[in-house]
């Protein structure tokens, strides 16, 4: 009895700690007052202003575009890595391959961002491309560090699953490619979707790498938000937070739905 | 024959991408870190000179410059201490939470796990911003403290190292809980009962049974928190003050404000060597060790 009381208290306090700041943010987004901290009354004023703020809307569209594209590329390449690591025996310089596909997970974003920026500048000096940085360079950087996250999900999924199904299909006359497209990929599809959702969210949320590799016409949403709240508070950002948190949490739930499937 | 071609395609497409866009950029950081700096654009000299015959033009001055200046070393140390403290608090909060979730019944367990991780999906930047609102002088925490009579005037909670630690513990907590839960979930709860039956009290059971079995989870969770926190830039920038300088801020300013590219590259490359390399080596050794001991 006593221990179950401790248990519920710990869990309750933990969840309270995790959700309290999010609730505070949502609460203040309905504040009429321009001064964020002084409560004046319930209002949807800042939501209205948010939807009329062209800078934020434009940044939002750019971010979604970059996130969708980089998640798609990162998923394709990540699936290839996950598959290679589990199913293909002969990989030249395999430990180098593992190094390349796992280090982006642990490397601080700041170092990654700096290295990408210096790479693009050097590349431009050598071959004259990319002449300026922008959406393309952010896209390339995001693909690079999202690959590792997808690869790890796919690798875990493939390690788990029963190879006999693939072998049975081969015995029945399917060739290698057909097994992949008709058997393997459909079975791991939920994990592929989960990987895409994770990559999408990471790209959408990234500030540091995007700040390094951005250029004219490529202010992503986190860059705009950061410039607004670095030194103070912004009622429009409060409204944006409430919407974005809600949307991202839904994406997170989908991720769990798809990723849970593979456990069974 | 066809299989081979297909395998090659699968192995080499990501290989090519990562060498080009990950490995070469790292090599370029190293190259610029050993270049001689000069005024101009780009602000460094080439490392290979061909004007009077071939000459290699490198220097370790940038490293000497960094490691002989307390401004840089001090911020490095500040970041390591910050990461250590934050990791400790994440563990302190995360361990009981992970343990009690792992010992809940299976339906509740899945719900709780999703509840713990879901905040991690909402925007990182906005979760840090939320603490900015909470810790304001007229923010919710100060209002509570004033009303409870704990303090008579609003405390300056924001823009100091404690706010930074708070923000980090909050945002990185799920990264600690997940691997902890992963390992705690695996072990047999009957062991706890058995140890109680054998006469060990709660505290002894914790130190002799639960803790040793969760070491791999603790290591994995701590690494997931520790490494990114050392390079953390956003949280100190939003919640921190001028009382402490951290590695991320120094690196950022060296590049964008001082325009010292070789210096910034040397800082970045030192970061990789000091931080990432030992951990990669440690992980390789650790996975071998645990394979041997079948954990």
Interface residues (C-beta under 8 A of the other chain):
Chain A: X7 X10 X11 X14 X15 X17 X18 X19 X20 X21 X22 X24 X25 X28 X36 X37 X38 X77 X78 X80 X81 X83 X84 X88 X90 X91 X92 X97 X99 X100 X101 X103 X104 X106 X107 X108 X109 X110 X111 X114 X115 X116 X118 X119 X121 X122 X125 X140 X141 X143 X144 X147 X151 X175 X176 X177 X201 X204 X205 X207 X208 X222 X225 X226 X229 X230 X233 X237 X238 X240 X241 X244 X245 X248 X249 X251 X252 X253 X255 X256 X260
Chain B: X2 X3 X6 X7 X10 X11 X13 X14 X15 X17 X18 X19 X21 X22 X23 X24 X25 X26 X28 X29 X32 X42 X93 X96 X97 X100 X101 X103 X104 X110 X112 X114 X115 X116 X117 X118 X119 X120 X121 X122 X123 X124 X125 X126 X127 X129 X130 X131 X132 X133 X134 X136 X138 X139 X140 X170 X173 X174 X223 X227 X228 X230 X231 X232 X233 X234 X237 X238 X248 X251 X252 X255 X261 X264 X265 X268 X271 X272 X275 X276 X279 X280
